[in-house]
Amino acid sequence: MTPDAPTAAAPTRDELIEHLVRTRVAGEVATPRDNNLDHYRSLAVGDPHYLFGLTFEGAWTYKDVLALMAKSAGVIADPDHRYGQDTIDPERTVAATEAMGDRIAAALGRPGSRFVLATGHPTGILVIHLALARFLVARGGTVITPAEGWTYQPGSFGRRRQIRYVEDVALLDDGGALVHTHDSAPMRAILAADRPDFVIADHGWAGAAGEAGIETVGFADSNDPGLFVGEAEGKIAVTVPLDDNVLPRYYGPLTRYLLAWITAGL
């Protein structure tokens, strides 16, 4: 049996941290510093691509966003560090994973809770969402799949996109392939069709749910500050910092740790 097999035991906290750093899910991640800072500036000027469907009460300046990302995700706090390597603190990744697990366990413990799962990453963290969806169903949770087949045109150019569910996880496809997306419109379509009690998601899927007042937990990379700002303002319950597009099998230990944490909380 390989260490990443679905039936493998959950790692200890120390084992998970070592794994996250070794595989660059956290620690010194692949996302370059200048890319992170560019995205922080974009959020500060209100670029919708980085707001993820969220609106903010505070006036979040570039320096405010950097300070928050240093606190919440563990990126380098020094504003003069502009190029080269950036980091995600693996301790923060694990602590947020535990907080996410607590929220999911509490939702599972409420009779009648209905869940929606969605991801903008058809590679990478899709595997975490798939495992969570299976887990919720196995534990008696209700996972709903509204608005399947809903289509829209995301801009002036390109192909129309539609909501497609892989097992019980919502993604977007363009008629030929599953696509990466930051868009919040698909989640708004889901909410209009059938409003869940709890959302597990990322990118605009999570942002739109949090904006609508639904209890939402999500995953976010160090160059995606929107959900962290949403968490700081109370619209997102928990944001887990991690590189969201490493090899899918690298998320195995994190997934097992999360599922074991939820189980312990039931």
VOTIDO-277853 format. One line per field, with one value per atom (N, C-alpha, C): residue number from 0; residue in three letters; atom name; x, y, z. Coordinates in steps of 0.2 Angstrom, whole numbers, plus 5000, padded with zeros to 4 digits. Atoms other than C-alpha are relative to their C-alpha. Layout:
# residues N
num = (NUM,...)
residu = (ALA,...)
atome = (CA,...)
c1 = (X,...)
c2 = (Y,...)
c3 = (Z,...)
# end
This chain:
# residues 266
num = (0,0,0,1,1,1,2,2,2,3,3,3,4,4,4,5,5,5,6,6,6,7,7,7,8,8,8,9,9,9,10,10,10,11,11,11,12,12,12,13,13,13,14,14,14,15,15,15,16,16,16,17,17,17,18,18,18,19,19,19,20,20,20,21,21,21,22,22,22,23,23,23,24,24,24,25,25,25,26,26,26,27,27,27,28,28,28,29,29,29,30,30,30,31,31,31,32,32,32,33,33,33,34,34,34,35,35,35,36,36,36,37,37,37,38,38,38,39,39,39,40,40,40,41,41,41,42,42,42,43,43,43,44,44,44,45,45,45,46,46,46,47,47,47,48,48,48,49,49,49,50,50,50,51,51,51,52,52,52,53,53,53,54,54,54,55,55,55,56,56,56,57,57,57,58,58,58,59,59,59,60,60,60,61,61,61,62,62,62,63,63,63,64,64,64,65,65,65,66,66,66,67,67,67,68,68,68,69,69,69,70,70,70,71,71,71,72,72,72,73,73,73,74,74,74,75,75,75,76,76,76,77,77,77,78,78,78,79,79,79,80,80,80,81,81,81,82,82,82,83,83,83,84,84,84,85,85,85,86,86,86,87,87,87,88,88,88,89,89,89,90,90,90,91,91,91,92,92,92,93,93,93,94,94,94,95,95,95,96,96,96,97,97,97,98,98,98,99,99,99,100,100,100,101,101,101,102,102,102,103,103,103,104,104,104,105,105,105,106,106,106,107,107,107,108,108,108,109,109,109,110,110,110,111,111,111,112,112,112,113,113,113,114,114,114,115,115,115,116,116,116,117,117,117,118,118,118,119,119,119,120,120,120,121,121,121,122,122,122,123,123,123,124,124,124,125,125,125,126,126,126,127,127,127,128,128,128,129,129,129,130,130,130,131,131,131,132,132,132,133,133,133,134,134,134,135,135,135,136,136,136,137,137,137,138,138,138,139,139,139,140,140,140,141,141,141,142,142,142,143,143,143,144,144,144,145,145,145,146,146,146,147,147,147,148,148,148,149,149,149,150,150,150,151,151,151,152,152,152,153,153,153,154,154,154,155,155,155,156,156,156,157,157,157,158,158,158,159,159,159,160,160,160,161,161,161,162,162,162,163,163,163,164,164,164,165,165,165,166,166,166,167,167,167,168,168,168,169,169,169,170,170,170,171,171,171,172,172,172,173,173,173,174,174,174,175,175,175,176,176,176,177,177,177,178,178,178,179,179,179,180,180,180,181,181,181,182,182,182,183,183,183,184,184,184,185,185,185,186,186,186,187,187,187,188,188,188,189,189,189,190,190,190,191,191,191,192,192,192,193,193,193,194,194,194,195,195,195,196,196,196,197,197,197,198,198,198,199,199,199,200,200,200,201,201,201,202,202,202,203,203,203,204,204,204,205,205,205,206,206,206,207,207,207,208,208,208,209,209,209,210,210,210,211,211,211,212,212,212,213,213,213,214,214,214,215,215,215,216,216,216,217,217,217,218,218,218,219,219,219,220,220,220,221,221,221,222,222,222,223,223,223,224,224,224,225,225,225,226,226,226,227,227,227,228,228,228,229,229,229,230,230,230,231,231,231,232,232,232,233,233,233,234,234,234,235,235,235,236,236,236,237,237,237,238,238,238,239,239,239,240,240,240,241,241,241,242,242,242,243,243,243,244,244,244,245,245,245,246,246,246,247,247,247,248,248,248,249,249,249,250,250,250,251,251,251,252,252,252,253,253,253,254,254,254,255,255,255,256,256,256,257,257,257,258,258,258,259,259,259,260,260,260,261,261,261,262,262,262,263,263,263,264,264,264,265,265,265)
residu = (MET,MET,MET,THR,THR,THR,PRO,PRO,PRO,ASP,ASP,ASP,ALA,ALA,ALA,PRO,PRO,PRO,THR,THR,THR,ALA,ALA,ALA,ALA,ALA,ALA,ALA,ALA,ALA,PRO,PRO,PRO,THR,THR,THR,ARG,ARG,ARG,ASP,ASP,ASP,GLU,GLU,GLU,LEU,LEU,LEU,ILE,ILE,ILE,GLU,GLU,GLU,HIS,HIS,HIS,LEU,LEU,LEU,VAL,VAL,VAL,ARG,ARG,ARG,THR,THR,THR,ARG,ARG,ARG,VAL,VAL,VAL,ALA,ALA,ALA,GLY,GLY,GLY,GLU,GLU,GLU,VAL,VAL,VAL,ALA,ALA,ALA,THR,THR,THR,PRO,PRO,PRO,ARG,ARG,ARG,ASP,ASP,ASP,ASN,ASN,ASN,ASN,ASN,ASN,LEU,LEU,LEU,ASP,ASP,ASP,HIS,HIS,HIS,TYR,TYR,TYR,ARG,ARG,ARG,SER,SER,SER,LEU,LEU,LEU,ALA,ALA,ALA,VAL,VAL,VAL,GLY,GLY,GLY,ASP,ASP,ASP,PRO,PRO,PRO,HIS,HIS,HIS,TYR,TYR,TYR,LEU,LEU,LEU,PHE,PHE,PHE,GLY,GLY,GLY,LEU,LEU,LEU,THR,THR,THR,PHE,PHE,PHE,GLU,GLU,GLU,GLY,GLY,GLY,ALA,ALA,ALA,TRP,TRP,TRP,THR,THR,THR,TYR,TYR,TYR,LYS,LYS,LYS,ASP,ASP,ASP,VAL,VAL,VAL,LEU,LEU,LEU,ALA,ALA,ALA,LEU,LEU,LEU,MET,MET,MET,ALA,ALA,ALA,LYS,LYS,LYS,SER,SER,SER,ALA,ALA,ALA,GLY,GLY,GLY,VAL,VAL,VAL,ILE,ILE,ILE,ALA,ALA,ALA,ASP,ASP,ASP,PRO,PRO,PRO,ASP,ASP,ASP,HIS,HIS,HIS,ARG,ARG,ARG,TYR,TYR,TYR,GLY,GLY,GLY,GLN,GLN,GLN,ASP,ASP,ASP,THR,THR,THR,ILE,ILE,ILE,ASP,ASP,ASP,PRO,PRO,PRO,GLU,GLU,GLU,ARG,ARG,ARG,THR,THR,THR,VAL,VAL,VAL,ALA,ALA,ALA,ALA,ALA,ALA,THR,THR,THR,GLU,GLU,GLU,ALA,ALA,ALA,MET,MET,MET,GLY,GLY,GLY,ASP,ASP,ASP,ARG,ARG,ARG,ILE,ILE,ILE,ALA,ALA,ALA,ALA,ALA,ALA,ALA,ALA,ALA,LEU,LEU,LEU,GLY,GLY,GLY,ARG,ARG,ARG,PRO,PRO,PRO,GLY,GLY,GLY,SER,SER,SER,ARG,ARG,ARG,PHE,PHE,PHE,VAL,VAL,VAL,LEU,LEU,LEU,ALA,ALA,ALA,THR,THR,THR,GLY,GLY,GLY,HIS,HIS,HIS,PRO,PRO,PRO,THR,THR,THR,GLY,GLY,GLY,ILE,ILE,ILE,LEU,LEU,LEU,VAL,VAL,VAL,ILE,ILE,ILE,HIS,HIS,HIS,LEU,LEU,LEU,ALA,ALA,ALA,LEU,LEU,LEU,ALA,ALA,ALA,ARG,ARG,ARG,PHE,PHE,PHE,LEU,LEU,LEU,VAL,VAL,VAL,ALA,ALA,ALA,ARG,ARG,ARG,GLY,GLY,GLY,GLY,GLY,GLY,THR,THR,THR,VAL,VAL,VAL,ILE,ILE,ILE,THR,THR,THR,PRO,PRO,PRO,ALA,ALA,ALA,GLU,GLU,GLU,GLY,GLY,GLY,TRP,TRP,TRP,THR,THR,THR,TYR,TYR,TYR,GLN,GLN,GLN,PRO,PRO,PRO,GLY,GLY,GLY,SER,SER,SER,PHE,PHE,PHE,GLY,GLY,GLY,ARG,ARG,ARG,ARG,ARG,ARG,ARG,ARG,ARG,GLN,GLN,GLN,ILE,ILE,ILE,ARG,ARG,ARG,TYR,TYR,TYR,VAL,VAL,VAL,GLU,GLU,GLU,ASP,ASP,ASP,VAL,VAL,VAL,ALA,ALA,ALA,LEU,LEU,LEU,LEU,LEU,LEU,ASP,ASP,ASP,ASP,ASP,ASP,GLY,GLY,GLY,GLY,GLY,GLY,ALA,ALA,ALA,LEU,LEU,LEU,VAL,VAL,VAL,HIS,HIS,HIS,THR,THR,THR,HIS,HIS,HIS,ASP,ASP,ASP,SER,SER,SER,ALA,ALA,ALA,PRO,PRO,PRO,MET,MET,MET,ARG,ARG,ARG,ALA,ALA,ALA,ILE,ILE,ILE,LEU,LEU,LEU,ALA,ALA,ALA,ALA,ALA,ALA,ASP,ASP,ASP,ARG,ARG,ARG,PRO,PRO,PRO,ASP,ASP,ASP,PHE,PHE,PHE,VAL,VAL,VAL,ILE,ILE,ILE,ALA,ALA,ALA,ASP,ASP,ASP,HIS,HIS,HIS,GLY,GLY,GLY,TRP,TRP,TRP,ALA,ALA,ALA,GLY,GLY,GLY,ALA,ALA,ALA,ALA,ALA,ALA,GLY,GLY,GLY,GLU,GLU,GLU,ALA,ALA,ALA,GLY,GLY,GLY,ILE,ILE,ILE,GLU,GLU,GLU,THR,THR,THR,VAL,VAL,VAL,GLY,GLY,GLY,PHE,PHE,PHE,ALA,ALA,ALA,ASP,ASP,ASP,SER,SER,SER,ASN,ASN,ASN,ASP,ASP,ASP,PRO,PRO,PRO,GLY,GLY,GLY,LEU,LEU,LEU,PHE,PHE,PHE,VAL,VAL,VAL,GLY,GLY,GLY,GLU,GLU,GLU,ALA,ALA,ALA,GLU,GLU,GLU,GLY,GLY,GLY,LYS,LYS,LYS,ILE,ILE,ILE,ALA,ALA,ALA,VAL,VAL,VAL,THR,THR,THR,VAL,VAL,VAL,PRO,PRO,PRO,LEU,LEU,LEU,ASP,ASP,ASP,ASP,ASP,ASP,ASN,ASN,ASN,VAL,VAL,VAL,LEU,LEU,LEU,PRO,PRO,PRO,ARG,ARG,ARG,TYR,TYR,TYR,TYR,TYR,TYR,GLY,GLY,GLY,PRO,PRO,PRO,LEU,LEU,LEU,THR,THR,THR,ARG,ARG,ARG,TYR,TYR,TYR,LEU,LEU,LEU,LEU,LEU,LEU,ALA,ALA,ALA,TRP,TRP,TRP,ILE,ILE,ILE,THR,THR,THR,ALA,ALA,ALA,GLY,GLY,GLY,LEU,LEU,LEU)
atome = (N,CA,C,N,CA,C,N,CA,C,N,CA,C,N,CA,C,N,CA,C,N,CA,C,N,CA,C,N,CA,C,N,CA,C,N,CA,C,N,CA,C,N,CA,C,N,CA,C,N,CA,C,N,CA,C,N,CA,C,N,CA,C,N,CA,C,N,CA,C,N,CA,C,N,CA,C,N,CA,C,N,CA,C,N,CA,C,N,CA,C,N,CA,C,N,CA,C,N,CA,C,N,CA,C,N,CA,C,N,CA,C,N,CA,C,N,CA,C,N,CA,C,N,CA,C,N,CA,C,N,CA,C,N,CA,C,N,CA,C,N,CA,C,N,CA,C,N,CA,C,N,CA,C,N,CA,C,N,CA,C,N,CA,C,N,CA,C,N,CA,C,N,CA,C,N,CA,C,N,CA,C,N,CA,C,N,CA,C,N,CA,C,N,CA,C,N,CA,C,N,CA,C,N,CA,C,N,CA,C,N,CA,C,N,CA,C,N,CA,C,N,CA,C,N,CA,C,N,CA,C,N,CA,C,N,CA,C,N,CA,C,N,CA,C,N,CA,C,N,CA,C,N,CA,C,N,CA,C,N,CA,C,N,CA,C,N,CA,C,N,CA,C,N,CA,C,N,CA,C,N,CA,C,N,CA,C,N,CA,C,N,CA,C,N,CA,C,N,CA,C,N,CA,C,N,CA,C,N,CA,C,N,CA,C,N,CA,C,N,CA,C,N,CA,C,N,CA,C,N,CA,C,N,CA,C,N,CA,C,N,CA,C,N,CA,C,N,CA,C,N,CA,C,N,CA,C,N,CA,C,N,CA,C,N,CA,C,N,CA,C,N,CA,C,N,CA,C,N,CA,C,N,CA,C,N,CA,C,N,CA,C,N,CA,C,N,CA,C,N,CA,C,N,CA,C,N,CA,C,N,CA,C,N,CA,C,N,CA,C,N,CA,C,N,CA,C,N,CA,C,N,CA,C,N,CA,C,N,CA,C,N,CA,C,N,CA,C,N,CA,C,N,CA,C,N,CA,C,N,CA,C,N,CA,C,N,CA,C,N,CA,C,N,CA,C,N,CA,C,N,CA,C,N,CA,C,N,CA,C,N,CA,C,N,CA,C,N,CA,C,N,CA,C,N,CA,C,N,CA,C,N,CA,C,N,CA,C,N,CA,C,N,CA,C,N,CA,C,N,CA,C,N,CA,C,N,CA,C,N,CA,C,N,CA,C,N,CA,C,N,CA,C,N,CA,C,N,CA,C,N,CA,C,N,CA,C,N,CA,C,N,CA,C,N,CA,C,N,CA,C,N,CA,C,N,CA,C,N,CA,C,N,CA,C,N,CA,C,N,CA,C,N,CA,C,N,CA,C,N,CA,C,N,CA,C,N,CA,C,N,CA,C,N,CA,C,N,CA,C,N,CA,C,N,CA,C,N,CA,C,N,CA,C,N,CA,C,N,CA,C,N,CA,C,N,CA,C,N,CA,C,N,CA,C,N,CA,C,N,CA,C,N,CA,C,N,CA,C,N,CA,C,N,CA,C,N,CA,C,N,CA,C,N,CA,C,N,CA,C,N,CA,C,N,CA,C,N,CA,C,N,CA,C,N,CA,C,N,CA,C,N,CA,C,N,CA,C,N,CA,C,N,CA,C,N,CA,C,N,CA,C,N,CA,C,N,CA,C,N,CA,C,N,CA,C,N,CA,C,N,CA,C,N,CA,C,N,CA,C,N,CA,C,N,CA,C,N,CA,C,N,CA,C,N,CA,C,N,CA,C,N,CA,C,N,CA,C,N,CA,C,N,CA,C,N,CA,C,N,CA,C,N,CA,C,N,CA,C,N,CA,C,N,CA,C,N,CA,C,N,CA,C,N,CA,C,N,CA,C,N,CA,C,N,CA,C,N,CA,C,N,CA,C,N,CA,C,N,CA,C,N,CA,C,N,CA,C,N,CA,C,N,CA,C,N,CA,C,N,CA,C,N,CA,C,N,CA,C,N,CA,C,N,CA,C,N,CA,C,N,CA,C,N,CA,C,N,CA,C,N,CA,C,N,CA,C,N,CA,C,N,CA,C,N,CA,C,N,CA,C)
c1 = (5004,5000,5004,4996,5007,4998,5002,5007,4994,5006,4994,4994,5006,4982,4994,5006,4964,4999,5001,4964,5006,4994,4981,4998,5002,4981,5001,4999,4980,5007,4993,4997,4999,5000,5001,5001,4999,5002,5007,4993,5021,5001,4999,5021,4996,5003,5008,5004,4996,5019,5006,4994,5034,4998,5003,5024,4999,5002,5017,5006,4993,5035,5003,4997,5042,4997,5004,5029,4999,5001,5028,4993,5006,5010,5000,4998,5016,5007,4993,5033,5002,4998,5042,4997,5004,5029,5002,4998,5030,4998,5003,5020,5005,4995,5033,4997,5002,5033,4997,5003,5030,4993,5007,5014,4996,5004,5008,4998,5001,5011,4996,5004,5003,4993,5007,4987,4998,5002,4987,4998,5001,4988,4993,5006,4974,4994,5006,4962,4999,5001,4966,4997,5004,4960,4994,5006,4945,4999,5001,4948,4996,5005,4933,5003,4997,4944,5003,4997,4952,4996,5005,4937,4996,5003,4929,4993,5007,4911,4999,5001,4914,5000,4999,4912,5002,4997,4921,4998,5001,4917,5006,4994,4935,5003,4996,4946,5007,4994,4959,5005,4995,4975,5005,4995,4989,5004,4996,4999,4996,5004,4984,4999,5000,4982,5006,4994,5000,5001,5000,4999,4996,5005,4984,5003,4997,4992,5006,4995,5007,4998,5003,4996,4996,5004,4984,5003,4997,4994,5008,4993,5012,5005,4995,5019,5005,4995,5034,4997,5003,5029,5003,4996,5043,4998,5002,5036,5005,4995,5053,5003,4999,5054,4995,5005,5047,5001,4998,5055,5002,4997,5060,4995,5004,5053,4995,5005,5037,4998,5002,5030,4993,5006,5015,5002,4998,5017,4996,5003,5013,4996,5004,5007,4994,5006,4994,4996,5004,4989,4996,5003,4986,4995,5005,4978,4993,5006,4966,4996,5004,4962,4997,5003,4958,4993,5006,4946,4995,5005,4938,4997,5003,4936,4995,5005,4927,4994,5006,4915,4996,5004,4911,4997,5002,4909,4993,5006,4897,4994,5005,4887,4997,5002,4886,4995,5004,4879,4993,5007,4864,4996,5004,4850,4997,5003,4845,5005,4995,4861,5001,4999,4863,5007,4994,4880,5001,4998,4887,5008,4993,4905,5002,4999,4913,5008,4993,4931,5001,4997,4939,5006,4994,4953,4998,5002,4949,5006,4994,4967,5001,4998,4975,4995,5004,4963,4993,5006,4948,5000,5000,4954,4998,5002,4951,4992,5007,4933,4997,5003,4929,5000,5000,4935,4995,5005,4925,4993,5007,4909,4998,5001,4911,4999,5000,4914,4993,5006,4899,4994,5006,4887,5001,4999,4895,4998,5002,4891,4993,5007,4873,4999,5002,4875,4997,5004,4865,5004,4996,4876,4995,5005,4865,5004,4997,4869,4996,5004,4859,5003,4998,4860,5004,4995,4869,4997,5001,4870,4998,5001,4867,5006,4995,4877,5000,4999,4884,5006,4995,4896,5005,4997,4910,5003,4998,4916,4998,5002,4916,5002,4997,4927,5000,4999,4929,4993,5005,4917,4995,5005,4901,5002,4998,4904,4993,5006,4892,5002,4999,4891,4999,5000,4895,5003,4998,4896,5004,4996,4910,4999,5004,4902,4996,5004,4895,5003,4997,4907,4999,5001,4903,5007,4995,4915,4997,5002,4915,5003,4997,4917,4998,5001,4918,4998,5003,4910,5005,4995,4927,5005,4996,4936,4998,5001,4935,5005,4996,4942,5001,4999,4950,4996,5004,4940,5000,5001,4939,4993,5007,4921,4995,5005,4907,4993,5006,4893,4997,5003,4891,4997,5003,4889,4994,5006,4876,4994,5005,4867,4997,5001,4868,4995,5004,4861,4993,5006,4847,4995,5004,4842,4998,5001,4843,5006,4995,4851,5002,4998,4862,5001,4999,4866,5008,4993,4885,5003,4996,4898,5007,4993,4915,5003,4998,4924,5006,4994,4937,4998,5001,4939,4993,5006,4923,4994,5005,4913,4999,5000,4917,4998,5002,4916,4993,5007,4899,4995,5004,4892,5001,4999,4900,4997,5003,4894,4992,5007,4876,4998,5001,4878,4999,5000,4880,5007,4994,4892,5005,4996,4907,5007,4993,4924,5004,4997,4937,5008,4993,4955,5002,4997,4966,5007,4993,4983,5003,4997,4995,4999,5001,4991,4993,5008,4972,4998,5002,4969,4993,5007,4951,4996,5003,4945,5003,4997,4957,4997,5003,4950,4993,5007,4932,5000,5000,4937,5001,4999,4944,4994,5006,4927,4994,5005,4917,4996,5004,4910,5002,4997,4921,5001,4999,4921,5007,4993,4938,5003,4996,4951,5007,4994,4965,5005,4995,4981,5004,4996,4990,5001,4999,4997,4994,5006,4981,5001,5000,4988,5007,4995,5002,4998,5003,5001,4995,5006,4984,5002,4999,4992,5003,4997,5001,4995,5005,4985,4997,5003,4982,5001,5000,4989,4996,5004,4981,4992,5007,4964,4999,5001,4966,5000,4999,4971,4993,5007,4955,4994,5006,4943,5001,5000,4950,4999,5002,4948,4993,5008,4930,4997,5003,4927,5001,4999,4934,4995,5004,4923,4992,5007,4907,4997)
c2 = (4994,5000,5006,4994,5017,5005,4996,5031,5005,4996,5041,4996,5003,5027,5002,4998,5031,4997,5003,5019,5000,4999,5024,5004,4996,5031,5007,4992,5050,5001,4998,5058,5003,4996,5065,5008,4993,5084,5002,4999,5084,4997,5003,5072,5003,4996,5082,5007,4994,5098,4998,5002,5089,4998,5002,5082,5007,4993,5100,5003,4997,5107,4997,5004,5093,5000,5000,5093,5008,4992,5113,5001,4997,5113,5006,4994,5125,5000,4999,5131,5005,4996,5138,4998,5002,5137,5003,4998,5139,5007,4993,5155,5005,4995,5169,5006,4994,5184,5006,4994,5197,4998,5002,5187,5002,4998,5188,5007,4993,5206,5004,4997,5210,4999,5002,5201,5004,4996,5211,5007,4993,5227,5000,5001,5221,5000,5000,5217,5007,4993,5234,5005,4995,5243,4998,5002,5233,4996,5005,5221,4995,5005,5210,4993,5007,5195,4998,5002,5195,5001,4999,5200,4993,5006,5183,5000,4999,5190,5003,4997,5198,5007,4993,5215,5001,4999,5223,5007,4994,5236,5004,4996,5241,5002,4997,5251,4996,5004,5238,5002,4997,5246,4994,5005,5236,4998,5002,5237,4996,5004,5231,4993,5007,5216,4996,5004,5211,4999,5001,5213,4994,5005,5202,4993,5006,5189,4997,5003,5188,4997,5003,5185,4994,5006,5173,4994,5005,5164,4998,5001,5166,5003,4997,5176,5004,4996,5186,5007,4994,5202,5006,4995,5213,5003,4997,5225,5001,4999,5227,4994,5006,5209,4999,5000,5210,4995,5005,5196,4994,5006,5178,4996,5005,5166,5003,4998,5168,4993,5006,5156,5000,5001,5149,4996,5004,5144,4994,5006,5126,4999,5000,5129,5003,4996,5141,4995,5004,5128,4995,5006,5114,5003,4997,5126,5002,4998,5132,4994,5006,5114,4997,5002,5110,5004,4995,5125,4998,5003,5119,4994,5006,5102,5001,4998,5109,5002,4997,5119,4994,5005,5104,4995,5005,5092,5003,4997,5105,5000,5000,5106,4993,5007,5087,4998,5001,5087,5003,4997,5098,4997,5004,5088,5004,4997,5092,5005,4995,5102,4997,5002,5102,5004,4997,5105,5001,5000,5111,5000,5000,5108,5002,4997,5117,5002,4998,5121,5003,4997,5132,4997,5003,5120,4993,5006,5105,4995,5004,5099,5002,4998,5100,4999,5001,5103,4997,5003,5095,4993,5007,5078,5001,4999,5086,5000,4999,5091,4993,5006,5074,4996,5004,5065,5003,4997,5077,4999,5002,5074,4993,5007,5056,4999,5001,5057,5003,4998,5068,4996,5005,5056,4994,5006,5042,5001,4998,5051,5002,4998,5054,5007,4993,5072,5000,4999,5078,5005,4996,5085,5001,4998,5094,5002,4999,5097,5005,4996,5112,5003,4996,5121,4997,5004,5107,5002,4999,5112,5008,4993,5131,5003,4997,5141,5007,4993,5158,5002,4998,5168,5005,4997,5174,5007,4994,5188,5001,4998,5196,4994,5005,5182,4993,5007,5163,4996,5004,5149,5000,5000,5148,4994,5004,5139,4997,5003,5127,4997,5004,5120,4993,5007,5102,4997,5004,5090,4994,5006,5078,4996,5002,5066,5005,4995,5079,5006,4994,5093,5004,4995,5108,5002,4996,5114,5003,4997,5123,4996,5003,5116,5005,4996,5125,4996,5004,5111,4995,5005,5102,4998,5001,5103,5003,4997,5107,5006,4994,5125,5003,4996,5135,5006,4994,5149,5004,4995,5164,5002,4997,5168,4998,5001,5170,4999,5001,5169,4993,5007,5150,4999,5001,5150,5004,4997,5163,4997,5004,5152,4994,5005,5138,5002,4998,5148,5002,4999,5154,4994,5007,5136,4997,5004,5129,5002,4997,5137,4995,5004,5126,5003,4998,5127,5002,5000,5125,4999,5001,5127,4999,5001,5120,5001,4997,5129,5003,4996,5140,5006,4995,5155,5004,4996,5164,4995,5005,5148,5002,4998,5152,5007,4993,5171,5001,4999,5171,4997,5003,5159,5004,4996,5169,5007,4993,5186,4999,5001,5178,4998,5002,5174,4993,5008,5155,4999,5002,5147,4997,5002,5144,4999,5001,5137,4998,5000,5137,4999,5001,5134,5006,4995,5148,5000,5000,5150,5007,4994,5164,5006,4995,5174,5002,4999,5174,5003,4997,5186,5001,4998,5188,4996,5004,5174,5002,4998,5179,5007,4994,5197,4998,5002,5189,4997,5003,5179,5006,4994,5195,5004,4996,5203,4996,5004,5188,4997,5003,5183,4993,5007,5167,4997,5002,5156,4998,5002,5148,5000,5000,5150,4996,5004,5136,5003,4998,5143,4994,5006,5131,5002,4999,5130,4995,5003,5125,4996,5003,5117,4996,5005,5104,4994,5007,5086,4998,5002,5080,4995,5005,5065,5003,4997,5077,5003,4998,5082,4994,5006,5064,5001,4999,5067,5005,4994,5084,4997,5002,5076,4995,5005,5061,5003,4996,5073,5003,4997,5083,4996,5004,5069,4996,5003,5061,5005,4995,5078,5001,5000,5079,4994,5006,5061,5001,5000,5065,5005,4995,5080,4998,5002,5071,4997)
c3 = (5000,5000,5000,5001,4995,5006,4995,5008,4999,5002,4998,4998,5002,4996,5005,4996,5002,5007,4994,5016,5005,4996,5023,5006,4994,5041,4999,5000,5044,5003,4997,5047,5007,4994,5064,4998,5002,5064,4998,5002,5063,4994,5007,5049,4994,5005,5040,4998,5001,5042,4996,5004,5035,4993,5007,5020,4996,5004,5016,4998,5002,5016,4995,5005,5006,4993,5006,4993,4997,5001,4993,4999,4999,4997,5004,4996,5010,5001,5000,5015,4994,5006,5000,4994,5006,4987,4994,5007,4968,4998,5002,4967,5001,4998,4965,5003,4996,4976,4996,5004,4962,4998,5002,4957,5006,4994,4975,5000,4999,4976,4995,5006,4959,5002,4998,4965,5006,4994,4982,4997,5003,4972,4996,5004,4960,5005,4995,4975,5003,4997,4983,4996,5004,4968,4997,5002,4966,4994,5006,4952,5001,4998,4951,4999,5001,4945,5007,4993,4963,5006,4995,4973,5001,4999,4970,5002,4999,4971,5007,4994,4988,5000,4998,4994,5007,4994,5008,5003,4996,5021,5001,4998,5025,4993,5005,5014,5000,5000,5010,4995,5004,5004,4998,5002,4996,5006,4994,5013,5005,4996,5022,4998,5002,5011,5001,4999,5012,5008,4993,5031,5002,4998,5032,4997,5003,5020,5004,4996,5031,5007,4994,5046,4999,5001,5039,4996,5004,5026,5001,4998,5032,4994,5005,5016,5004,4997,5019,5001,4998,5028,4997,5002,5022,4993,5007,5008,4995,5005,5001,4997,5003,4997,4994,5006,4979,4995,5005,4969,5003,4998,4971,5004,4996,4984,5004,4995,4994,5004,4995,5008,5002,4996,5016,5006,4994,5034,5001,4999,5036,5006,4994,5054,4999,5001,5048,4996,5004,5035,5004,4996,5048,5005,4996,5060,4997,5004,5047,4998,5002,5041,5006,4994,5059,5001,4999,5060,4995,5005,5044,5002,4997,5051,5005,4995,5066,4997,5004,5055,4997,5004,5044,5005,4995,5059,5004,4997,5067,4995,5005,5051,4999,5000,5050,5006,4994,5067,5001,5000,5063,4995,5005,5056,4994,5006,5039,4996,5003,5034,4993,5007,5015,4998,5002,5007,4993,5007,4991,5000,5001,4985,4993,5007,4971,5000,5001,4964,4994,5007,4951,4998,5002,4950,4998,5003,4939,5001,4997,4944,5007,4994,4960,5006,4994,4975,4998,5001,4966,5004,4997,4974,5007,4993,4991,5001,5000,4987,4998,5002,4979,5007,4994,4995,5006,4995,5006,4998,5002,4996,5001,4998,4998,5007,4993,5016,5003,4998,5019,4999,5002,5010,5005,4996,5020,5007,4993,5036,5001,5000,5032,4998,5002,5025,4993,5006,5011,4995,5005,4996,4994,5006,4983,4994,5006,4965,4995,5004,4959,4994,5006,4942,4995,5005,4933,4993,5006,4915,4998,5001,4918,4996,5004,4905,5000,5001,4903,4996,5004,4893,5004,4995,4904,4998,5003,4893,4993,5007,4876,4995,5004,4869,5003,4997,4872,4999,5000,4873,5006,4994,4884,5005,4995,4900,5003,4996,4910,5006,4994,4927,4999,5001,4927,5007,4994,4942,4999,5000,4944,5006,4994,4956,5003,4997,4968,5001,5000,4965,4994,5006,4954,4997,5004,4941,4994,5006,4925,4994,5006,4908,4994,5006,4891,4994,5005,4881,4997,5002,4878,5006,4994,4895,5006,4994,4913,5000,5000,4916,5007,4994,4929,5000,5000,4935,5007,4994,4948,5000,5001,4942,5006,4995,4955,4997,5003,4943,5001,5000,4943,5007,4993,4962,5001,5000,4961,4997,5003,4949,5004,4995,4961,5005,4994,4975,4998,5002,4965,4998,5002,4960,5007,4994,4978,5005,4995,4993,5005,4995,5003,5007,4993,5022,5001,4999,5020,4993,5006,5006,5001,5000,5004,4993,5007,4989,5000,5001,4983,4995,5005,4972,5000,5000,4966,5002,4997,4971,5007,4993,4989,5001,4999,4988,4999,5001,4981,5005,4995,4994,5007,4994,5008,5000,5001,5001,5001,4999,5001,5007,4993,5020,5002,4998,5019,5003,4997,5030,4995,5006,5019,5003,4999,5021,4993,5007,5007,5001,5001,5001,4996,5004,4994,5000,5001,4987,5003,4997,4993,4995,5005,4977,4999,5000,4980,5007,4994,4994,5002,4999,4992,5005,4995,5003,5007,4993,5017,5002,4998,5017,5001,4998,5017,5006,4993,5032,5005,4996,5040,5002,4999,5038,5002,4997,5044,4994,5005,5027,4998,5001,5025,5007,4994,5040,5001,4999,5037,4993,5006,5023,5002,4999,5022,4995,5005,5014,4998,5003,5003,4992,5007,4985,4997,5002,4976,4994,5006,4961,4999,5001,4965,4997,5002,4960,5004,4995,4966,5005,4995,4975,5006,4995,4986,5006,4996,4994,5005,4996,5001,5007,4993,5018,5003,4997,5021,5000,5001,5015,5006,4995,5027,5007,4994,5041,5002,4999,5038,5002,4999,5037,5007,4993,5053,5005,4995,5062,5000,5000,5056,5004,4997,5062,5008,4993,5079,5003,4997,5081,4999,5001,5076,5007)
# end
